[in-house]
Amino acid sequence: MLKTHDAGVLNRQNVGQKVTLCGWVNTRRDHGGIIFIDLRDRSGIMQVVFDPEYDLETHKIAESLRSEFVIKVEGEIRMRPEEMFNKNIPTGEIEMIVSNIEIFNKSKTPPFEIDNPHKEVREDIRLEYRYLDLRRERMKKNIQLRHNVTKMVRDFFDEKGFWEVETPIMVKGTPEGSREYLVPSRLHHGKFYVLPQSPQQLKQLLMVGGVEKYFQIARCFRDEDQRGDRQPEFTQFEIEMSFVEEQDIQDLFSELILKIVKKLNPHKKLVLGDNVPKITYKEAMDKYGSDKPDLRFGMEFEDLTEWASGVEFTVFNSVAKNGGIVRAIKAEGGATLTRKEIDDFTRIAQDNGAKGLAYILWREGEEPSSPILKFFSDEEKKELFEMMNFKQGDALFFGAGDYMTVSESLGAVRNALGDHFGLRKNDEIALLWVVDFPMFEQNSDGHIGAVHHPFTRPRKEDEAKLEKNPLNCCAIAYDMVMNGVELGGGSLRNHERDLQAKIFEILKITPEDAEERFGHMLKAFEYGAPPHGGIAFGLDRVVMLLADEPNIREVIAFPKNQNAQDLMLHSPSVMPDEQLDELGISIKEEE
């Protein structure tokens, strides 16, 4: 090794020792002839001193040092004067007096300050120079945290008797919802591999193969529009198990996530306790308007549909009498909201499908006020206020319309209110399981689609409904939610060929199409497939939440931007005509 120690781990016990350090010049200060360098490596920072009276030759070399030069220094560790202690760094009581220096490499002036963690830098610049961004404290902590999570996952499943098995990256195209990335085959002209959206079918086939307990930290690929918790390529940690029930899988992952949180975020409070609660999909939508509710705060919905059917206010009355719902949430202290802030919440509701957002404010020392109050009788208002436990200082917000529109729009308003009033606290964690998801959903074109994927198993008591009423079937499917973000989900799977064929039939996948796309699965199920199930968690999302970062790009070493571009490598890129010709590909110009 070129160095004897890491810079950031030295302390007063090393005083008097001769050491060799390697790293980058973080900062340089010239104090009247004596030059101080903060030397940075992955472990931290050490102050090194160049004193012309101690060693004139090294001092002359130090005069040429600038930020981000890569150097090696040799010298002796000594105590700093007590009045010069730096309590902000672990090595703040000591320094190195340098007797020898070697410059490995010089550096151009970086496009942003690497030693200033508080200075904002445009994301496009950070991504273009990601190798420099990785030197900054924020990214260094995030990458180390990701390593720690990954190691804990591997150790946990190894201790539980799982085998880590790698599955192929180039597979057959079997569309499961999102667009797939295609890989042309040179040897098989006109044919393509795809990059897997997940190893779903392969891990089920491992169960048919008798592996019984599988896990993998898997790369997955989806050609979909980007947002904060999505990337074209992402990582998930996943398992598949044979001879299990859903509770076995939920208990396993509850244990794992609680272990990770307590180890890596010990300062955070588990607001729902160690026993991860479980609520149904319907309960989540009824109470919070989301299948991934943030339970760090309450603000549950109140169903006012029955009350609304008897009021004179036409908007509420007509909705309630024509199969819609009317719901409301109370924001304690919400009467302080300004007209502009209410307009902002109204836009959020409209962005999520609502026509508007009715409200009532009850400011301290005043009467309740709202554009809609004039449409209610005194008795109707009294009933409403009692149902909502409405009091001075509070605000009420209403949603009226079809079930999904009211749920999703009022759910978005609830989250925005939680942010506005500081109820979504970074030092708190709320974990829960959402279970009993619908098996199927009706798409806008009238066709029935799978809510999770076509291999999800229906609840035993709902199998009889598959023939005539599939939209009323519940799946044995489950998601874990943390602070309003879905960490991941899974299900028990179909392991009988006949049941899987029935699911394909409901999804309008013809026997011929099923054979073409999933024939390998159906064939495997004829050879003694065991009951099995599994789950997959987004590694990037888990680390993002533990690091309190706003998006997963901050916890991935080399991410794409929101346009799915790599600004550092300049990809995707144009390929040479000769290579396209060899693959039999021609590019159609955009019209």
CORNOR-V832513 format. One record per pair of residues at least 12 apart in sequence whose C-alpha atoms are under 8 Angstrom apart, sorted by the first residue. I is the first residue (numbers start at 0). J is the second residue. D is the distance in whole Angstrom. If there is no record, write none. Layout:
i=I j=J d=D
i=I j=J d=D
//
This chain:
i=1 j=19 d=8
i=1 j=20 d=8
i=1 j=21 d=7
i=1 j=71 d=8
i=2 j=18 d=8
i=2 j=19 d=5
i=2 j=20 d=5
i=2 j=21 d=6
i=2 j=71 d=8
i=3 j=18 d=6
i=3 j=19 d=5
i=3 j=20 d=7
i=4 j=18 d=7
i=4 j=19 d=7
i=4 j=20 d=6
i=5 j=20 d=7
i=5 j=21 d=8
i=5 j=40 d=7
i=5 j=41 d=8
i=5 j=42 d=6
i=5 j=43 d=8
i=6 j=20 d=6
i=6 j=21 d=8
i=6 j=38 d=7
i=6 j=39 d=7
i=6 j=40 d=6
i=6 j=42 d=6
i=6 j=43 d=6
i=6 j=44 d=6
i=6 j=45 d=5
i=7 j=39 d=8
i=7 j=40 d=7
i=7 j=41 d=8
i=7 j=42 d=5
i=7 j=43 d=4
i=7 j=44 d=5
i=7 j=45 d=6
i=7 j=89 d=7
i=7 j=90 d=6
i=8 j=42 d=7
i=8 j=43 d=7
i=8 j=89 d=7
i=8 j=90 d=7
i=9 j=90 d=6
i=10 j=89 d=7
i=10 j=90 d=6
i=10 j=92 d=7
i=10 j=93 d=7
i=11 j=77 d=8
i=11 j=78 d=7
i=11 j=92 d=7
i=11 j=93 d=6
i=13 j=76 d=6
i=14 j=75 d=8
i=14 j=76 d=5
i=14 j=77 d=5
i=14 j=78 d=7
i=14 j=93 d=8
i=15 j=75 d=6
i=15 j=76 d=5
i=15 j=77 d=6
i=16 j=75 d=6
i=16 j=76 d=6
i=17 j=73 d=7
i=17 j=74 d=6
i=17 j=75 d=4
i=17 j=76 d=7
i=18 j=73 d=6
i=18 j=74 d=6
i=18 j=75 d=6
i=18 j=76 d=7
i=19 j=71 d=7
i=19 j=72 d=6
i=19 j=73 d=4
i=19 j=74 d=7
i=20 j=71 d=6
i=20 j=72 d=5
i=20 j=73 d=7
i=21 j=38 d=8
i=21 j=40 d=7
i=21 j=69 d=7
i=21 j=70 d=6
i=21 j=71 d=4
i=21 j=72 d=7
i=22 j=38 d=6
i=22 j=39 d=5
i=22 j=40 d=5
i=22 j=69 d=6
i=22 j=70 d=6
i=22 j=71 d=7
i=23 j=38 d=6
i=23 j=39 d=5
i=23 j=40 d=6
i=23 j=66 d=8
i=23 j=67 d=5
i=23 j=68 d=6
i=23 j=69 d=5
i=23 j=70 d=6
i=24 j=36 d=7
i=24 j=37 d=6
i=24 j=38 d=5
i=24 j=39 d=6
i=24 j=64 d=8
i=24 j=65 d=7
i=24 j=66 d=5
i=24 j=67 d=5
i=24 j=68 d=5
i=24 j=69 d=7
i=24 j=70 d=7
i=25 j=37 d=5
i=25 j=38 d=6
i=25 j=39 d=6
i=25 j=66 d=6
i=25 j=67 d=6
i=25 j=113 d=8
i=25 j=114 d=6
i=26 j=38 d=8
i=26 j=65 d=8
i=26 j=66 d=6
i=26 j=114 d=7
i=27 j=64 d=7
i=27 j=65 d=7
i=27 j=66 d=7
i=32 j=50 d=7
i=32 j=51 d=7
i=33 j=48 d=7
i=33 j=49 d=6
i=33 j=50 d=5
i=33 j=51 d=7
i=33 j=58 d=8
i=34 j=48 d=6
i=34 j=49 d=5
i=34 j=50 d=7
i=34 j=58 d=7
i=34 j=61 d=7
i=34 j=62 d=8
i=35 j=47 d=6
i=35 j=48 d=5
i=35 j=49 d=6
i=36 j=48 d=6
i=41 j=139 d=8
i=44 j=88 d=7
i=44 j=90 d=7
i=45 j=90 d=6
i=45 j=91 d=8
i=45 j=94 d=7
i=45 j=95 d=8
i=46 j=90 d=8
i=46 j=93 d=8
i=46 j=94 d=5
i=46 j=95 d=6
i=47 j=94 d=6
i=47 j=95 d=5
i=47 j=96 d=6
i=47 j=97 d=7
i=48 j=94 d=7
i=48 j=95 d=6
i=48 j=96 d=5
i=48 j=97 d=6
i=49 j=61 d=7
i=49 j=96 d=6
i=49 j=97 d=6
i=50 j=96 d=8
i=50 j=97 d=8
i=53 j=98 d=8
i=54 j=97 d=8
i=54 j=98 d=6
i=57 j=97 d=7
i=57 j=98 d=7
i=57 j=99 d=6
i=57 j=100 d=6
i=60 j=100 d=8
i=65 j=105 d=8
i=65 j=106 d=8
i=66 j=106 d=7
i=66 j=108 d=7
i=67 j=105 d=7
i=67 j=106 d=6
i=67 j=109 d=8
i=68 j=102 d=7
i=68 j=103 d=8
i=68 j=104 d=6
i=68 j=105 d=5
i=68 j=106 d=5
i=69 j=102 d=6
i=69 j=103 d=5
i=69 j=104 d=5
i=69 j=105 d=6
i=69 j=106 d=8
i=70 j=100 d=7
i=70 j=101 d=6
i=70 j=102 d=4
i=70 j=103 d=5
i=70 j=104 d=7
i=71 j=100 d=6
i=71 j=101 d=5
i=71 j=102 d=6
i=71 j=103 d=7
i=72 j=97 d=6
i=72 j=98 d=8
i=72 j=99 d=6
i=72 j=100 d=4
i=72 j=101 d=7
i=73 j=97 d=6
i=73 j=98 d=6
i=73 j=99 d=5
i=73 j=100 d=6
i=74 j=95 d=6
i=74 j=96 d=5
i=74 j=97 d=4
i=74 j=98 d=5
i=74 j=99 d=7
i=75 j=95 d=5
i=75 j=96 d=6
i=75 j=97 d=7
i=75 j=98 d=8
i=76 j=93 d=7
i=76 j=94 d=6
i=76 j=95 d=4
i=76 j=96 d=7
i=77 j=93 d=6
i=77 j=94 d=6
i=77 j=95 d=6
i=77 j=96 d=7
i=78 j=92 d=6
i=78 j=93 d=4
i=78 j=94 d=6
i=79 j=92 d=6
i=79 j=93 d=5
i=79 j=94 d=6
i=109 j=131 d=8
i=110 j=124 d=8
i=113 j=131 d=7
i=113 j=132 d=7
i=113 j=134 d=7
i=113 j=135 d=5
i=114 j=135 d=7
i=116 j=135 d=7
i=116 j=136 d=7
i=116 j=137 d=7
i=123 j=560 d=8
i=123 j=566 d=7
i=126 j=557 d=8
i=126 j=558 d=8
i=126 j=560 d=8
i=126 j=565 d=8
i=126 j=566 d=6
i=126 j=567 d=6
i=127 j=565 d=8
i=127 j=566 d=5
i=127 j=567 d=4
i=127 j=568 d=8
i=128 j=567 d=6
i=129 j=556 d=8
i=129 j=557 d=7
i=129 j=567 d=7
i=133 j=556 d=7
i=138 j=553 d=7
i=138 j=554 d=7
i=141 j=542 d=8
i=141 j=546 d=7
i=141 j=553 d=7
i=141 j=554 d=5
i=142 j=554 d=6
i=142 j=555 d=7
i=142 j=556 d=7
i=144 j=263 d=8
i=144 j=542 d=7
i=144 j=546 d=8
i=145 j=542 d=6
i=145 j=554 d=7
i=148 j=259 d=7
i=148 j=542 d=7
i=149 j=538 d=8
i=151 j=259 d=7
i=152 j=236 d=8
i=152 j=255 d=7
i=155 j=255 d=7
i=156 j=214 d=7
i=160 j=212 d=7
i=161 j=212 d=5
i=161 j=213 d=5
i=161 j=214 d=6
i=162 j=210 d=8
i=162 j=212 d=6
i=162 j=213 d=5
i=162 j=214 d=6
i=163 j=213 d=6
i=163 j=214 d=5
i=163 j=215 d=5
i=164 j=213 d=7
i=164 j=214 d=7
i=164 j=215 d=6
i=165 j=215 d=7
i=165 j=217 d=8
i=166 j=198 d=7
i=166 j=201 d=7
i=166 j=202 d=8
i=168 j=194 d=6
i=168 j=195 d=6
i=168 j=218 d=8
i=169 j=182 d=8
i=169 j=192 d=6
i=169 j=193 d=6
i=169 j=194 d=5
i=169 j=195 d=7
i=170 j=192 d=5
i=170 j=193 d=5
i=170 j=194 d=6
i=170 j=195 d=6
i=171 j=191 d=8
i=171 j=192 d=5
i=171 j=193 d=6
i=172 j=192 d=7
i=172 j=193 d=5
i=172 j=516 d=8
i=173 j=516 d=5
i=173 j=517 d=7
i=175 j=196 d=8
i=175 j=452 d=6
i=175 j=453 d=8
i=176 j=452 d=8
i=177 j=196 d=8
i=177 j=221 d=6
i=177 j=222 d=7
i=177 j=223 d=7
i=178 j=221 d=6
i=178 j=222 d=5
i=178 j=223 d=6
i=179 j=193 d=6
i=179 j=194 d=7
i=179 j=195 d=7
i=179 j=196 d=7
i=179 j=220 d=7
i=179 j=221 d=6
i=179 j=222 d=6
i=180 j=193 d=6
i=180 j=194 d=6
i=180 j=220 d=7
i=180 j=221 d=7
i=180 j=222 d=6
i=181 j=193 d=4
i=181 j=194 d=7
i=182 j=194 d=7
i=183 j=582 d=7
i=184 j=582 d=7
i=185 j=581 d=7
i=185 j=582 d=5
i=188 j=582 d=7
i=188 j=583 d=7
i=189 j=582 d=8
i=189 j=583 d=7
i=194 j=219 d=7
i=194 j=220 d=6
i=195 j=219 d=6
i=195 j=220 d=6
i=195 j=221 d=8
i=196 j=219 d=5
i=196 j=220 d=5
i=196 j=221 d=5
i=197 j=217 d=8
i=197 j=218 d=8
i=197 j=219 d=5
i=197 j=220 d=7
i=198 j=217 d=8
i=198 j=219 d=8
i=200 j=520 d=7
i=202 j=238 d=8
i=202 j=239 d=6
i=203 j=239 d=7
i=203 j=531 d=8
i=204 j=520 d=7
i=204 j=523 d=7
i=206 j=239 d=7
i=206 j=240 d=7
i=206 j=241 d=6
i=206 j=528 d=7
i=206 j=529 d=7
i=206 j=531 d=7
i=207 j=523 d=7
i=207 j=524 d=7
i=207 j=526 d=8
i=207 j=527 d=7
i=207 j=528 d=5
i=207 j=529 d=6
i=211 j=239 d=7
i=211 j=240 d=5
i=211 j=241 d=5
i=211 j=242 d=8
i=212 j=238 d=7
i=212 j=239 d=6
i=212 j=240 d=5
i=212 j=241 d=7
i=213 j=238 d=5
i=213 j=239 d=5
i=213 j=240 d=7
i=214 j=236 d=7
i=214 j=237 d=5
i=214 j=238 d=4
i=214 j=239 d=7
i=215 j=236 d=6
i=215 j=237 d=6
i=215 j=238 d=7
i=216 j=234 d=7
i=216 j=235 d=6
i=216 j=236 d=4
i=216 j=237 d=7
i=217 j=234 d=6
i=217 j=235 d=5
i=217 j=236 d=6
i=217 j=237 d=8
i=218 j=232 d=7
i=218 j=233 d=6
i=218 j=234 d=5
i=218 j=235 d=7
i=219 j=232 d=6
i=219 j=233 d=5
i=219 j=234 d=6
i=219 j=235 d=7
i=220 j=232 d=4
i=220 j=233 d=7
i=224 j=562 d=8
i=225 j=561 d=5
i=225 j=562 d=7
i=225 j=563 d=7
i=226 j=561 d=6
i=227 j=549 d=7
i=227 j=550 d=5
i=227 j=551 d=6
i=227 j=552 d=8
i=228 j=540 d=7
i=228 j=550 d=6
i=228 j=551 d=5
i=229 j=551 d=7
i=230 j=551 d=8
i=230 j=552 d=8
i=230 j=558 d=7
i=230 j=559 d=7
i=230 j=563 d=7
i=231 j=559 d=8
i=231 j=563 d=6
i=233 j=537 d=8
i=233 j=539 d=7
i=234 j=537 d=6
i=234 j=538 d=6
i=234 j=539 d=6
i=235 j=535 d=6
i=235 j=536 d=5
i=235 j=537 d=4
i=235 j=538 d=5
i=235 j=539 d=7
i=236 j=535 d=6
i=236 j=536 d=5
i=236 j=537 d=7
i=236 j=538 d=6
i=237 j=533 d=7
i=237 j=534 d=6
i=237 j=535 d=4
i=237 j=536 d=6
i=238 j=533 d=5
i=238 j=534 d=6
i=238 j=535 d=7
i=239 j=531 d=7
i=239 j=532 d=6
i=239 j=533 d=4
i=239 j=534 d=7
i=240 j=531 d=5
i=240 j=532 d=6
i=240 j=533 d=6
i=241 j=529 d=6
i=241 j=530 d=6
i=241 j=531 d=4
i=241 j=532 d=7
i=242 j=529 d=7
i=242 j=530 d=5
i=242 j=531 d=6
i=243 j=530 d=7
i=243 j=531 d=6
i=243 j=532 d=7
i=244 j=491 d=7
i=244 j=532 d=8
i=245 j=475 d=7
i=245 j=490 d=7
i=245 j=491 d=7
i=245 j=532 d=7
i=248 j=532 d=8
i=248 j=533 d=7
i=248 j=534 d=8
i=249 j=432 d=8
i=253 j=275 d=7
i=257 j=273 d=7
i=260 j=545 d=7
i=263 j=545 d=8
i=264 j=545 d=7
i=266 j=426 d=7
i=267 j=425 d=8
i=267 j=426 d=5
i=267 j=427 d=5
i=267 j=428 d=7
i=268 j=426 d=6
i=268 j=427 d=5
i=268 j=428 d=6
i=269 j=427 d=6
i=269 j=428 d=5
i=269 j=429 d=6
i=269 j=430 d=8
i=270 j=295 d=7
i=270 j=427 d=6
i=270 j=428 d=6
i=270 j=429 d=6
i=271 j=428 d=8
i=271 j=429 d=6
i=271 j=430 d=7
i=275 j=430 d=6
i=275 j=431 d=5
i=275 j=432 d=7
i=276 j=430 d=7
i=276 j=431 d=5
i=276 j=432 d=6
i=277 j=431 d=6
i=277 j=432 d=5
i=277 j=433 d=6
i=277 j=434 d=7
i=278 j=431 d=8
i=278 j=432 d=6
i=278 j=433 d=5
i=278 j=434 d=6
i=279 j=433 d=5
i=279 j=434 d=5
i=279 j=435 d=5
i=279 j=436 d=7
i=280 j=433 d=6
i=280 j=434 d=6
i=280 j=435 d=6
i=280 j=436 d=5
i=280 j=437 d=8
i=281 j=435 d=8
i=281 j=436 d=8
i=283 j=433 d=7
i=284 j=406 d=6
i=285 j=300 d=7
i=285 j=406 d=7
i=286 j=299 d=5
i=286 j=300 d=5
i=286 j=301 d=7
i=287 j=299 d=6
i=287 j=300 d=6
i=287 j=406 d=7
i=287 j=410 d=6
i=287 j=413 d=8
i=288 j=300 d=8
i=288 j=405 d=8
i=288 j=406 d=4
i=288 j=407 d=5
i=288 j=408 d=8
i=288 j=409 d=6
i=288 j=410 d=4
i=288 j=411 d=8
i=289 j=406 d=7
i=289 j=407 d=6
i=289 j=410 d=6
i=290 j=433 d=7
i=291 j=433 d=7
i=291 j=480 d=6
i=291 j=483 d=5
i=291 j=484 d=6
i=291 j=485 d=6
i=292 j=480 d=7
i=292 j=482 d=7
i=292 j=483 d=5
i=292 j=484 d=8
i=293 j=414 d=8
i=293 j=423 d=8
i=293 j=429 d=7
i=293 j=480 d=8
i=293 j=481 d=7
i=293 j=482 d=5
i=293 j=483 d=4
i=293 j=484 d=8
i=294 j=429 d=6
i=294 j=430 d=8
i=294 j=482 d=7
i=294 j=483 d=7
i=295 j=422 d=7
i=295 j=423 d=6
i=295 j=424 d=7
i=295 j=427 d=7
i=295 j=428 d=7
i=295 j=429 d=6
i=295 j=482 d=7
i=296 j=417 d=7
i=296 j=422 d=6
i=296 j=423 d=7
i=298 j=328 d=6
i=298 j=329 d=6
i=298 j=330 d=7
i=298 j=413 d=7
i=299 j=328 d=6
i=299 j=329 d=8
i=300 j=326 d=6
i=300 j=327 d=5
i=300 j=328 d=5
i=300 j=329 d=8
i=301 j=326 d=5
i=301 j=327 d=5
i=301 j=328 d=6
i=301 j=387 d=7
i=302 j=324 d=8
i=302 j=325 d=6
i=302 j=326 d=5
i=302 j=327 d=7
i=303 j=324 d=8
i=303 j=325 d=5
i=303 j=326 d=5
i=303 j=327 d=7
i=304 j=319 d=5
i=304 j=323 d=8
i=304 j=324 d=5
i=304 j=325 d=5
i=304 j=326 d=7
i=305 j=319 d=7
i=306 j=383 d=8
i=307 j=319 d=6
i=307 j=325 d=7
i=308 j=320 d=6
i=310 j=375 d=7
i=310 j=379 d=7
i=311 j=374 d=7
i=311 j=375 d=7
i=312 j=374 d=5
i=312 j=375 d=7
i=314 j=399 d=8
i=315 j=399 d=6
i=318 j=399 d=7
i=318 j=400 d=6
i=318 j=401 d=8
i=322 j=401 d=8
i=323 j=399 d=7
i=323 j=400 d=5
i=323 j=401 d=5
i=323 j=402 d=6
i=324 j=398 d=8
i=324 j=399 d=6
i=324 j=400 d=6
i=324 j=401 d=6
i=324 j=402 d=6
i=324 j=405 d=7
i=325 j=397 d=7
i=325 j=398 d=6
i=325 j=399 d=4
i=325 j=400 d=7
i=325 j=405 d=8
i=326 j=397 d=6
i=326 j=398 d=5
i=326 j=399 d=7
i=326 j=405 d=7
i=327 j=395 d=7
i=327 j=396 d=5
i=327 j=397 d=4
i=327 j=398 d=6
i=327 j=409 d=8
i=328 j=387 d=8
i=328 j=395 d=6
i=328 j=396 d=5
i=328 j=397 d=7
i=328 j=409 d=8
i=328 j=413 d=8
i=329 j=387 d=7
i=329 j=389 d=7
i=329 j=393 d=7
i=329 j=394 d=6
i=329 j=395 d=5
i=329 j=396 d=7
i=330 j=393 d=6
i=330 j=394 d=5
i=330 j=395 d=6
i=330 j=416 d=7
i=331 j=392 d=7
i=331 j=393 d=5
i=331 j=394 d=7
i=332 j=392 d=5
i=332 j=393 d=5
i=332 j=394 d=7
i=333 j=360 d=7
i=333 j=392 d=6
i=333 j=393 d=5
i=333 j=394 d=5
i=333 j=395 d=8
i=334 j=360 d=5
i=334 j=361 d=6
i=334 j=362 d=5
i=334 j=363 d=8
i=334 j=391 d=8
i=334 j=392 d=5
i=334 j=393 d=5
i=334 j=394 d=5
i=335 j=362 d=7
i=335 j=392 d=7
i=344 j=356 d=8
i=344 j=412 d=6
i=344 j=415 d=7
i=347 j=408 d=7
i=347 j=411 d=7
i=347 j=412 d=6
i=348 j=408 d=5
i=348 j=409 d=6
i=348 j=411 d=7
i=348 j=412 d=6
i=349 j=408 d=7
i=350 j=408 d=8
i=351 j=404 d=7
i=351 j=407 d=6
i=351 j=408 d=5
i=351 j=411 d=7
i=352 j=404 d=6
i=352 j=407 d=8
i=352 j=408 d=6
i=353 j=398 d=8
i=353 j=400 d=8
i=353 j=404 d=6
i=353 j=405 d=7
i=353 j=408 d=6
i=356 j=396 d=7
i=356 j=397 d=6
i=356 j=398 d=7
i=357 j=371 d=7
i=357 j=396 d=6
i=357 j=397 d=5
i=357 j=398 d=7
i=358 j=371 d=8
i=358 j=394 d=7
i=358 j=395 d=5
i=358 j=396 d=4
i=358 j=397 d=6
i=359 j=371 d=8
i=359 j=372 d=8
i=359 j=394 d=6
i=359 j=395 d=5
i=359 j=396 d=7
i=360 j=392 d=8
i=360 j=393 d=6
i=360 j=394 d=5
i=360 j=395 d=7
i=361 j=390 d=7
i=361 j=391 d=5
i=361 j=392 d=6
i=361 j=393 d=6
i=361 j=394 d=6
i=362 j=391 d=6
i=362 j=392 d=5
i=362 j=393 d=7
i=363 j=391 d=5
i=363 j=392 d=5
i=364 j=391 d=8
i=397 j=409 d=8
i=423 j=482 d=8
i=425 j=547 d=7
i=428 j=481 d=7
i=428 j=482 d=6
i=429 j=480 d=8
i=429 j=481 d=6
i=429 j=482 d=5
i=430 j=479 d=7
i=430 j=480 d=6
i=430 j=481 d=5
i=430 j=482 d=7
i=431 j=479 d=6
i=431 j=480 d=5
i=431 j=481 d=7
i=432 j=477 d=7
i=432 j=478 d=6
i=432 j=479 d=5
i=432 j=480 d=6
i=433 j=477 d=6
i=433 j=478 d=5
i=433 j=479 d=6
i=433 j=480 d=7
i=434 j=475 d=7
i=434 j=476 d=6
i=434 j=477 d=4
i=434 j=478 d=7
i=435 j=473 d=6
i=435 j=474 d=6
i=435 j=475 d=6
i=435 j=476 d=6
i=435 j=477 d=7
i=436 j=450 d=8
i=436 j=473 d=6
i=436 j=474 d=6
i=436 j=475 d=7
i=436 j=476 d=6
i=436 j=477 d=7
i=437 j=450 d=7
i=437 j=470 d=7
i=437 j=471 d=7
i=437 j=472 d=6
i=437 j=473 d=5
i=437 j=474 d=6
i=438 j=450 d=6
i=438 j=451 d=7
i=438 j=455 d=8
i=438 j=457 d=6
i=438 j=469 d=8
i=438 j=470 d=7
i=438 j=471 d=8
i=438 j=472 d=5
i=438 j=473 d=5
i=438 j=474 d=5
i=439 j=469 d=7
i=439 j=470 d=5
i=439 j=472 d=7
i=440 j=470 d=6
i=441 j=470 d=8
i=446 j=506 d=8
i=447 j=505 d=7
i=447 j=506 d=6
i=447 j=507 d=8
i=448 j=506 d=6
i=449 j=506 d=7
i=451 j=476 d=8
i=453 j=499 d=8
i=453 j=502 d=7
i=453 j=503 d=7
i=454 j=492 d=5
i=454 j=493 d=6
i=454 j=499 d=7
i=454 j=502 d=8
i=455 j=474 d=7
i=455 j=475 d=7
i=455 j=476 d=7
i=455 j=490 d=6
i=455 j=491 d=6
i=455 j=492 d=5
i=455 j=493 d=6
i=456 j=474 d=6
i=456 j=475 d=6
i=456 j=476 d=8
i=456 j=490 d=7
i=456 j=491 d=6
i=456 j=492 d=5
i=456 j=493 d=5
i=457 j=472 d=7
i=457 j=473 d=6
i=457 j=474 d=4
i=457 j=475 d=6
i=458 j=472 d=7
i=458 j=473 d=6
i=458 j=474 d=5
i=458 j=475 d=5
i=461 j=473 d=7
i=465 j=501 d=8
i=465 j=505 d=8
i=469 j=505 d=8
i=474 j=490 d=8
i=475 j=490 d=6
i=475 j=491 d=6
i=476 j=488 d=7
i=476 j=489 d=6
i=476 j=490 d=4
i=476 j=491 d=7
i=477 j=489 d=6
i=477 j=490 d=6
i=486 j=536 d=5
i=486 j=537 d=6
i=486 j=540 d=6
i=486 j=541 d=6
i=487 j=534 d=7
i=487 j=535 d=6
i=487 j=536 d=4
i=487 j=537 d=6
i=488 j=534 d=5
i=488 j=535 d=6
i=488 j=536 d=7
i=489 j=532 d=8
i=489 j=533 d=6
i=489 j=534 d=4
i=489 j=535 d=6
i=490 j=532 d=6
i=490 j=533 d=6
i=490 j=534 d=6
i=491 j=531 d=6
i=491 j=532 d=4
i=491 j=533 d=6
i=492 j=530 d=7
i=492 j=531 d=6
i=492 j=532 d=5
i=492 j=533 d=8
i=493 j=530 d=8
i=493 j=531 d=8
i=494 j=524 d=6
i=494 j=528 d=6
i=494 j=529 d=6
i=494 j=530 d=6
i=494 j=531 d=7
i=495 j=524 d=6
i=495 j=525 d=8
i=495 j=528 d=7
i=496 j=521 d=6
i=496 j=522 d=8
i=496 j=524 d=5
i=496 j=525 d=7
i=499 j=521 d=8
i=500 j=521 d=8
i=539 j=551 d=6
i=539 j=554 d=7
i=539 j=555 d=7
i=542 j=554 d=7
//
